[in-house]
Amino acid sequence: QVQLAESGGGLVHPGGSLRLSCAASGRIFGIYYMGWYRQAPGKQREEVAGITSSDTINYADSVKGRFTISRDNAKNTVYLQMNSLKSEDTAVYFCNMKGVTFGSGYDYWGQGTQVTVSS
């Protein structure tokens, strides 16, 4: 059973930085997408950043130039470096990994880590 474990969330002042990490435990093969989503109270979950197996990266317009996604394939880990944080970045951040193995697709989610940006 694969589980995704996020870490690195917390409380930070506006303008501050945080680095989120998400590591997959268990045997996982065929990942073609790793990404981060977030959900603020009363809002729908939205994609923040994603990186594919071919190194295609995309960011939500609201975080471009401030957030950086990266991965360590050997560790099945994905990171999100968040700089110049704003109050509107406050949300629960979820890690996501998608892939195909033995002809079957999978879509794994972490349980989320809270990021609060407040003075």
Buried (B, 14 or more C-beta within 10 A) or exposed (E): EBEBBBEBBEEBEEEEEBBBBBBBEEEBEBBEBBBBBBBBEEEEBEBBBBBBEEEEEEBBEEBEEBBBBBBEEEEBBBBBBBBEBEEEBBBBBBBBBBBEEEEEEBEBBBEBBEBBBEE
